[in-house]
Amino acid sequence: MACALLALTAHAQLPAAPNPSANAGSNEDNSRPSASSQSQMSQNPSPFLGSVPSGQATPETIKLTVLDAIDRGLKSNLGILLDAQSTRFARAARLRALSDLLPHVNGRVAESVQQINLAAFGIPVPPQLTSPIVGPFGVFDFRASVGSPILDLNALNKTRAASEDVRAAQFSYQEARETVVLVVANLYLQLLSSQSRVEAAQAQLATAEAVFKQAQDLRNSGVAAGIDVLRSQVQMQSRSQRLLSAQNDVEKQKLSLARVIGLPPGQAFVLADHMPMSTPRDISLENAIAEAMQNRNDYKRAASAVRSAELLKQAAVDRFLPTVRFDGDVGGIGPSPGSARETYSAALSLNVPIFQGGRTHAEVQEADATLNQRKSELADFRARLDAEVRSNFLDLQTAIKQFQVARVSVTLADQQLVQSRDRFASGVAGSLEVTQSEESVAAAADDYINSLYALNIAQALLARSTGQAEQRIRQFLGER
């Protein structure tokens, strides 16, 4: 699970998912990133962790469902907004390449006054002139010119490559949507988990207060020793500190979620949904891999990059071929607008490249090297995609089993605490046994919360690895 999320953080920098089994017998919260990873994320934040807020904060506290959060993220998240502009850049580049294949029409109107020296041009001065200086005289010229390639395979294949780049940019935008959905869902689930930890910490504090009062009563009755009262009081203070820490985590994670989905700064909100306990989709590993190969937009983007490189190589080779071009103009020229007479020209030219100093050979070699790079990247991506799906599939199977174990552990830990308190009240055992049982309850509750979060995020990651994050996450998180 952690490996899959860490692989995604290279693009979106999601925190790693907790490992429930790592928390067994421990009260440490492993669901949050380490200090070093938090420092690295703050120095190099992902655009998917930011947004462009819209509107003004209102005094009312809004209720935010997971579907509302996803919709807001898809509208305001910085990562998807930047990707949308990248698509516009690609379309503009295609239009620029296409312009080399289309006719160019220009209009021109000019009026000039000239005085020239005939001797400077080697023109003999007529006998009737006493000076080689002629003028001033006026020239008025207006005309429309057109130039169009008739046959230019280089420009044609460059335009086709630019069209593939547009497709790649569109795939990138769809992939950005998948990433935004996963980032928002992860933060929403983390916030739900943190709220569950607050509720668990409140219940554990109430239990610690009850045990402390019980220890005081038993001491007053002469059944318990002073150390039992002191130990239960220390446990109560510890639970109070953990509750404060859990409440602080909730408020900070609210800020992170609001930042990602573009809520106005200072807008108060509460989560309207509870942690889902949906049944994972029944799918085989082979079908999951097949879906990934068919649906993953980043895989399609890599394939489009290969096709674009192939066309650019062909365009480089086409520089060895002749080009055919038409150029013409029509207009009028004369000493004044009223005396202008129609003139025109039309030319059909054949340009045959003979020797260009090795430049075309160099461009072909560069294009071929780029093509080999793109093919290698696609082959690596195909193998990486297969490994990613297999890893996420294994994580999901493990998360299902860990959740089942954690659910049983909570019941057993609660029973253990009840029996320990009964033994303490009967004078059979001391408060140390009760304290240990309280720790077991806290660890079991934390494992349950982590395992439920891990189960849900494992489903989200598998959906993401098969290229269906937006569809599947909406289904199992929002439509229940």
C-alpha positions in Angstrom: 0.0 0.0 0.0 2.7 2.5 1.0 4.7 1.7 -2.1 1.7 2.4 -4.4 1.0 5.8 -2.8 4.6 6.7 -2.7 4.8 6.1 -6.5 1.9 8.4 -6.9 3.4 11.1 -4.7 6.0 11.7 -7.5 3.2 13.3 -9.4 0.7 14.4 -6.8 2.6 14.0 -3.5 -0.1 12.1 -1.5 0.9 11.0 2.0 1.6 7.3 2.3 -1.2 5.1 3.5 -0.9 3.7 7.0 0.0 0.0 7.6 -2.4 -1.3 10.2 -0.1 -4.2 11.1 2.7 -1.8 11.9 0.6 -0.3 14.7 -0.1 -3.5 16.6 0.6 -3.0 20.2 1.6 0.6 19.6 -0.1 4.0 20.1 2.0 5.8 17.5 0.1 7.2 14.6 1.8 5.9 11.4 -0.8 7.4 9.0 0.9 10.7 8.8 4.0 11.6 6.8 7.3 11.8 8.6 8.9 15.1 9.4 11.4 14.7 6.6 8.7 13.9 4.0 6.7 16.9 5.1 9.7 19.1 4.8 10.4 17.8 1.3 6.7 18.3 0.3 6.8 21.9 1.6 10.0 22.7 -0.4 8.6 21.1 -3.6 4.9 21.2 -3.5 2.8 19.5 -6.1 0.4 21.7 -8.1 -2.3 19.1 -7.2 -2.0 20.2 -3.6 -3.0 23.8 -4.5 -5.9 25.5 -6.0 -7.4 28.8 -7.2 -10.0 29.7 -4.6 -13.2 31.2 -5.8 -15.8 33.3 -4.0 -15.7 34.7 -0.5 -16.0 32.9 2.8 -19.4 32.9 4.3 -20.3 32.9 8.0 -22.4 29.8 7.6 -20.7 26.4 8.1 -21.2 24.4 4.9 -21.7 20.6 4.8 -19.2 19.0 2.4 -19.9 15.6 0.9 -17.1 13.7 -0.8 -18.8 14.2 -4.2 -19.0 18.0 -3.5 -15.3 18.0 -2.6 -14.4 16.1 -5.8 -16.5 18.4 -8.0 -14.9 21.5 -6.4 -11.5 20.0 -6.9 -12.1 19.3 -10.6 -13.1 23.0 -11.0 -10.5 24.8 -8.9 -7.5 22.5 -8.4 -4.3 24.1 -9.6 -2.9 20.9 -11.2 -5.9 20.5 -13.5 -6.0 24.2 -14.3 -2.4 24.1 -15.4 -3.0 20.9 -17.4 -5.9 22.6 -19.2 -3.5 25.4 -20.3 -1.0 22.8 -21.5 -3.7 21.5 -23.8 -4.2 25.0 -25.2 -0.5 25.3 -25.8 -0.6 22.0 -27.8 -3.5 23.2 -29.9 -1.8 26.5 -30.6 1.3 24.6 -31.7 -0.8 22.5 -34.0 -2.3 25.6 -35.6 1.2 27.0 -36.1 2.2 23.8 -37.8 -1.0 23.7 -39.9 -0.4 27.3 -41.1 2.7 26.0 -43.1 0.3 23.9 -45.2 -2.3 26.6 -45.9 -2.3 29.5 -48.3 -1.0 32.8 -46.9 -2.8 35.9 -48.4 -1.5 39.4 -47.8 -2.6 42.9 -48.9 -0.4 45.8 -49.5 -0.9 49.5 -50.4 2.1 51.8 -50.9 2.6 55.3 -52.2 6.1 56.8 -52.5 7.9 59.9 -53.9 11.3 59.3 -55.3 14.2 61.2 -56.7 17.0 59.1 -58.2 20.5 59.6 -59.6 20.7 57.8 -63.0 24.4 57.9 -63.0 24.5 55.9 -59.8 22.7 53.1 -61.6 24.9 53.2 -64.7 22.1 54.7 -66.8 23.3 57.1 -69.5 21.9 60.6 -69.1 19.7 61.6 -72.1 21.0 64.5 -74.1 17.9 66.6 -73.3 18.7 66.4 -69.6 21.3 68.6 -68.1 21.5 66.7 -64.8 21.5 62.9 -64.0 19.0 63.7 -61.2 15.5 62.6 -62.1 12.4 63.5 -60.1 10.8 63.8 -57.8 8.1 61.6 -59.2 5.3 59.5 -57.4 4.7 55.7 -57.5 1.4 54.3 -56.2 1.1 50.5 -55.8 -1.6 48.3 -54.4 -1.8 44.5 -54.7 -2.8 41.2 -53.0 -0.3 38.4 -52.8 -0.8 34.7 -52.2 1.7 32.0 -51.4 0.8 28.3 -50.9 2.7 25.0 -50.7 1.6 22.5 -53.3 3.7 19.6 -52.1 5.6 19.7 -48.8 5.7 16.4 -47.0 7.9 17.8 -44.3 5.2 20.3 -43.2 2.5 17.7 -43.6 4.1 15.2 -41.2 5.0 18.0 -38.7 1.3 18.9 -38.7 0.4 15.3 -38.1 2.9 15.1 -35.2 1.4 18.2 -33.7 -2.1 16.6 -33.9 -0.7 13.6 -31.9 0.7 16.1 -29.4 -2.8 17.5 -29.0 -4.1 14.0 -28.3 -1.3 13.5 -25.8 -2.2 16.7 -24.1 -5.9 15.7 -23.9 -4.9 12.3 -22.4 -2.7 14.3 -19.9 -5.7 16.4 -19.0 -7.8 13.3 -18.4 -5.0 11.8 -16.3 -5.0 15.1 -14.3 -8.7 14.6 -13.5 -7.9 11.1 -12.3 -5.2 12.5 -10.1 -7.4 15.2 -8.7 -10.1 12.7 -7.8 -7.6 10.5 -6.0 -6.0 13.4 -4.1 -9.3 14.8 -3.0 -10.6 11.3 -2.0 -7.4 10.6 -0.1 -7.6 13.8 1.9 -11.3 13.4 2.6 -10.7 9.8 3.8 -7.7 11.0 5.9 -9.9 13.7 7.5 -12.6 11.1 8.2 -9.9 8.9 9.8 -8.7 11.8 12.0 -12.2 12.6 13.1 -12.6 8.9 14.0 -9.4 9.2 16.1 -10.8 12.2 17.9 -14.0 10.2 18.7 -11.9 7.2 19.8 -9.6 9.5 21.9 -12.7 11.1 23.6 -14.0 7.6 24.4 -10.6 6.5 25.8 -10.4 9.7 27.9 -13.9 9.0 29.3 -12.8 5.5 30.2 -9.5 6.8 31.8 -11.5 9.2 33.9 -13.9 6.5 35.0 -10.9 4.2 35.9 -9.3 7.1 37.8 -12.5 7.7 39.8 -12.7 3.9 40.4 -9.2 3.8 41.7 -9.9 6.7 44.0 -13.0 4.9 45.4 -11.1 1.7 45.8 -8.2 3.5 47.6 -10.7 5.2 50.0 -12.1 1.7 50.6 -8.7 0.4 51.4 -8.7 -2.0 48.4 -6.2 -0.2 46.1 -2.9 1.3 46.8 -1.8 4.9 46.1 0.3 3.9 43.2 -2.9 2.6 41.5 -4.5 6.0 41.8 -1.3 7.8 40.5 -1.0 5.4 37.6 -4.6 5.9 36.5 -4.2 9.6 36.8 -1.1 9.6 34.6 -3.1 7.5 32.1 -5.9 10.0 32.2 -3.5 12.9 31.5 -1.9 11.0 28.6 -5.3 10.4 27.0 -6.1 14.1 27.4 -2.9 15.1 25.5 -3.6 12.6 22.8 -7.1 14.0 22.4 -5.7 17.5 22.0 -3.2 16.3 19.4 -5.9 14.5 17.4 -8.2 17.6 17.4 -5.3 19.7 16.1 -4.6 17.1 13.3 -8.3 17.4 12.3 -8.1 21.2 12.0 -4.8 21.1 10.0 -6.2 18.4 7.6 -9.3 20.6 7.1 -6.9 23.3 5.9 -5.2 20.9 3.5 -8.6 19.7 2.0 -9.9 23.2 1.6 -6.6 24.2 -0.1 -6.9 21.4 -2.6 -10.6 21.9 -3.6 -10.4 25.7 -3.8 -12.6 26.8 -0.8 -12.3 30.4 0.1 -9.7 31.0 2.9 -11.4 30.9 6.3 -14.5 29.1 5.1 -15.8 26.8 7.8 -17.1 23.4 6.8 -17.9 20.0 8.2 -17.9 16.6 6.5 -21.3 15.3 5.6 -20.2 11.7 4.9 -19.0 9.0 7.2 -16.1 6.6 6.5 -17.5 4.1 3.9 -17.4 0.3 4.4 -18.2 -0.7 0.8 -17.5 -4.2 -0.5 -14.5 -4.1 -2.9 -15.3 -4.8 -6.5 -15.0 -8.4 -7.5 -12.3 -8.4 -10.3 -9.5 -10.8 -11.2 -5.9 -9.7 -11.5 -5.9 -10.5 -15.3 -9.0 -8.3 -15.9 -7.5 -5.5 -13.8 -4.3 -5.5 -16.0 -6.4 -5.6 -19.2 -8.5 -2.7 -18.0 -5.3 -0.7 -17.2 -3.9 -1.3 -20.7 -7.2 -0.1 -22.2 -8.1 2.8 -19.9 -4.9 4.4 -18.5 -4.7 7.9 -20.0 -1.0 8.2 -19.2 -0.3 5.0 -21.1 -2.3 6.4 -24.0 -0.3 9.6 -23.7 3.0 7.7 -23.9 1.7 5.8 -27.0 0.8 9.2 -28.6 4.3 10.4 -27.9 5.7 7.5 -29.8 3.5 8.2 -32.8 4.4 11.9 -32.7 8.1 10.9 -32.7 7.6 8.6 -35.6 6.0 11.4 -37.6 8.7 13.9 -36.7 11.3 11.4 -37.9 9.5 11.0 -41.2 9.2 14.8 -41.4 13.0 15.0 -41.0 13.5 12.4 -43.8 11.1 14.4 -46.0 13.6 17.2 -46.1 15.5 15.3 -48.7 12.5 15.5 -51.0 11.6 18.3 -53.4 8.9 20.8 -52.6 6.5 22.5 -55.0 5.1 26.0 -54.2 2.9 28.6 -55.9 3.3 32.3 -55.4 1.4 35.1 -57.1 0.1 38.6 -56.8 -2.3 41.0 -58.6 -2.8 44.7 -58.2 -2.3 48.0 -59.8 0.7 50.4 -60.1 1.0 54.0 -61.5 2.1 57.5 -60.7 -1.2 58.1 -58.8 -4.2 56.0 -57.6 -6.3 57.3 -60.5 -3.7 56.3 -63.2 -2.7 52.9 -61.7 -2.9 50.0 -64.2 -3.4 46.4 -63.4 -0.4 44.1 -63.1 0.1 40.6 -61.9 2.6 37.8 -61.5 2.2 34.0 -61.0 5.0 31.5 -60.3 5.2 27.8 -59.7 8.5 26.8 -58.2 10.2 23.4 -57.6 12.8 23.4 -54.9 15.2 20.5 -55.0 17.5 20.1 -52.0 21.0 19.2 -53.2 23.4 19.9 -50.4 22.6 21.4 -47.0 25.9 20.8 -45.2 24.7 17.7 -43.4 21.9 19.5 -41.5 19.1 17.1 -42.7 21.2 14.1 -41.8 21.7 15.6 -38.3 17.9 16.2 -37.9 17.1 12.6 -39.0 19.6 11.3 -36.4 18.1 13.5 -33.7 14.6 12.5 -34.6 15.6 8.8 -34.6 17.2 9.1 -31.2 14.1 10.8 -29.8 11.9 8.0 -31.3 14.0 5.3 -29.6 13.7 7.2 -26.3 9.9 7.3 -26.6 9.7 3.6 -27.5 11.9 2.7 -24.5 9.8 4.9 -22.2 6.6 3.2 -23.5 8.0 -0.3 -23.0 9.1 0.6 -19.5 5.7 2.2 -18.8 3.9 -0.9 -19.9 6.0 -3.0 -17.5 5.6 -0.5 -14.7 1.8 -0.3 -15.2 1.6 -4.1 -14.9 3.7 -4.0 -11.7 1.6 -1.2 -10.3 -1.7 -3.0 -10.9 -0.3 -6.2 -9.3 1.0 -4.3 -6.3 -2.3 -2.5 -5.8 -4.2 -5.7 -6.2 -2.1 -7.4 -3.5 -2.5 -4.4 -1.2 -6.3 -4.6 -1.6 -6.3 -8.3 -0.7 -4.1 -7.6 2.3 -6.2 -4.6 3.4 -9.4 -6.7 3.3 -7.8 -9.3 5.6 -6.3 -6.7 7.9 -9.7 -5.0 8.3 -11.3 -8.3 9.3 -8.6 -8.9 11.9 -8.8 -5.4 13.2 -12.6 -5.6 13.6 -12.2 -8.8 15.8 -9.3 -7.2 17.7 -11.5 -4.2 18.8 -14.1 -6.6 20.2 -11.5 -8.7 22.1 -9.7 -5.6 23.4 -13.0 -4.2 24.8 -13.8 -7.5 26.5 -10.3 -7.5 28.0 -10.8 -4.0 29.4 -14.1 -4.9 31.0 -12.6 -8.0 32.6 -9.6 -6.1 33.8 -11.7 -3.4 35.5 -13.8 -6.1 37.1 -10.7 -7.8 38.4 -9.4 -4.4 39.7 -12.7 -3.7 41.4 -12.5 -7.1 43.1 -9.0 -6.6 44.3 -7.7 -9.5 42.2 -5.5 -7.3 40.0 -3.9 -3.9 40.2 -4.4 -0.8 38.0 -1.4 -1.8 35.9 -3.5 -4.5 34.3 -6.2 -2.0 33.6 -3.7 0.4 32.1 -2.4 -2.3 29.8 -5.9 -3.1 28.7 -6.6 0.5 28.0 -3.5 0.6 25.8 -4.7 -2.5 24.0 -8.1 -0.8 23.4 -6.4 2.3 22.1 -4.1 0.3 19.8 -7.0 -1.9 18.6 -9.1 1.2 17.8 -6.2 2.9 16.0 -5.6 -0.3 14.0 -9.3 -0.5 13.1 -9.3 3.2 11.9 -6.1 2.7 9.9 -7.3 -0.6 8.4 -10.6 0.9 7.3 -8.7 3.8 5.7 -6.3 1.4 4.1 -9.2 -0.6 2.7 -10.8 2.4 1.1 -7.6 3.9 -0.3 -6.6 0.5 -1.6 -9.8 0.4 -3.6 -9.1 4.0 -4.8 -5.6 3.1 -5.8 -6.7 0.0 -7.7 -9.3 2.1 -9.5 -6.6 4.6 -10.3 -4.2 2.0 -11.6 -6.9 0.6 -13.9 -7.6 4.1 -15.3 -11.1 4.4 -13.7 -10.5 6.5 -10.6 -13.1 9.1 -11.4 -15.8 6.6 -12.1 -15.1 4.0 -9.4 -14.3 6.4 -6.6 -17.5 8.3 -7.1 -19.4 5.0 -7.0 -17.9 3.4 -3.8 -17.5 6.7 -1.9 -20.4 8.8 -2.9 -23.2 6.6 -4.3 -24.1 4.4 -1.3 
